[in-house]
Amino acid sequence: MVEEADKKKEKVEGEFVVNSKINLEVFGGLKRGAERGETLKDSMMSFYRAGYPKEEIENAARIFLEEKEKMKKVAGAMTTNPALKGKKLGMQKSGNQKASKYGKDKGILGDKTTLFLISILILLLLVLASVFLFKSEMVDFFNNMFG
């Protein structure tokens, strides 16, 4: 379902207000594409190939660029105005976030733990193999012991 903003002034994202009719689905898609690192042109072309009207895509792209400029101005004002430095303005932090420490040195404790777990795994595999190989001898042993 496509949602259209028909009013003269419509709230689109955050505190930014636009003065035109835009397709919110296209606008959101352009924004998501930018967050994923796609160029605006690539995002626009994917909507065009999906069958969206060219005018809707261009309007949404224009509004997206205007919002981006406003965000830059707000960010610039925040860095130049010491009174705004501690306040949040609803901006998302961009950049890569590390979810793990791969490639970092684990130290001695990590290596000892790994060796311990591998030795237990090998021991359990040997016990399993011996159960299958000496099944009849084990049955005889337990029958003599308990019966």
N, C-alpha and C positions, 0 to 999 in steps of 0.2 A: 504494500500500500504506500503510495506516495503522498507525503504531507506537504501541502503548499502553504506558504505564509502569504495571506492575502491582505493583511492590514498594512497601513502606510508605514508604521513603525512596529517591528516585530523583534522580540528578543531571540537571538539565535544561540549564542554560546556565552556563558558567563555574564559579564556586564556589558557586552558589546551589542549595540543596536544597529540594525541595518535599515535602509530606506528603500528596499526593492523586494520584488517577489522572487523567492528562490526555492529551489527544491532542497529540503532539509536532508533527504537521503543522499543526494549527490554531494552536498556540502560536508556531511559527515564522512562520506567515503573519501573525499579529497583530504580531509583532515587526517583520517586514519592512514592514508597512503603516505602523507608527509611524516607521520610518526614512525612509519616503517622504513623511511629513508627513500621512498620513491620520489621521482621528480614530479612536479605538478603536471607537466606535459604528459608523462606516462599515465598518471592517474586519470587525466581528462580523456586520453585516448581509450582507456579501458571502459570508461562509461559510454563513450561514443560507440565503441564496438558492441556494447551491451544493448544499444538501441535507444539510449536517452537522447532527447532533442538537444541539438548543438547550443541553442540559446540558453537552456537551463544549465548546461554544463559551464558555459562561459559566465553566466551570472553568478553561479556558485563559486567559480574560480576567482572572479573579481572580488566577491565578498570575502573569500578566504584570504586573498592577498591584502585586502584592507585590514582585516583583523590581525594578520601577521605584522603589519606595519604598526598598528596600535599597540600590540604587545611589545614590540621593540622599543617604542617610545616610552611605555610604562616601565619597562626594564631599565631603560636609560635614565629615567627620572628616579628610579629607585636607587641606582648606584650613585647618582649625583646628589640626591637629597638625603642627608644623614637621618632625618626624622622618619623616613620610610624604610630604612634598612632592616629593622626588626619585624616589619609587618609582612604577612602573607598576602599575595594578591591573586591567589588561585592559579598561579602558573605551575605547570608541571616541570619537574626537574628532568632535563634530557640528558642522555648519555648512557653509557653501558654500566651495568651493575654486575658485579662479580657474585655469582651464586656459589662458587666453590673455590677451593684453593689448589686446583690441579697444577702440577708443575712446581709446586713449592716443596721444599725439603721437609720430610716428615720427622726427621730426627731418628734417634736410635730406638725409641719406644715404638714407633710405627713399624719399623722393620722387624722387631722382636715379636710383635703381635701377629704380623703377617706370617712369619715363620712358624709360630705356635699353631695358628689355625690351619696352615697347610699340612703340618705334621699330624694333627688330629684327623684331618680329612684322609690322609694316606693310611693311617692306622685303621680307621673305620672301613675303608675300602678293602684292606687286607682281611679284616674280620668277616666282612660280607663274602669275599671270595672263598675264605676257608669254610664258611658254612655251606656254600654250594658244593665245594669240592669234597668235603668230608661229611656229607649229610648222613650217610648210612652209619659211619663210625660214631657220630654224635648221638644218633638215635639209640644205638647199642649201648653206649656209655650211660646215657640217662636211664635206660630201661634197667640196666644192672644196678645203678645207684639207687633208684626209687622202687624197684619192683622185684 
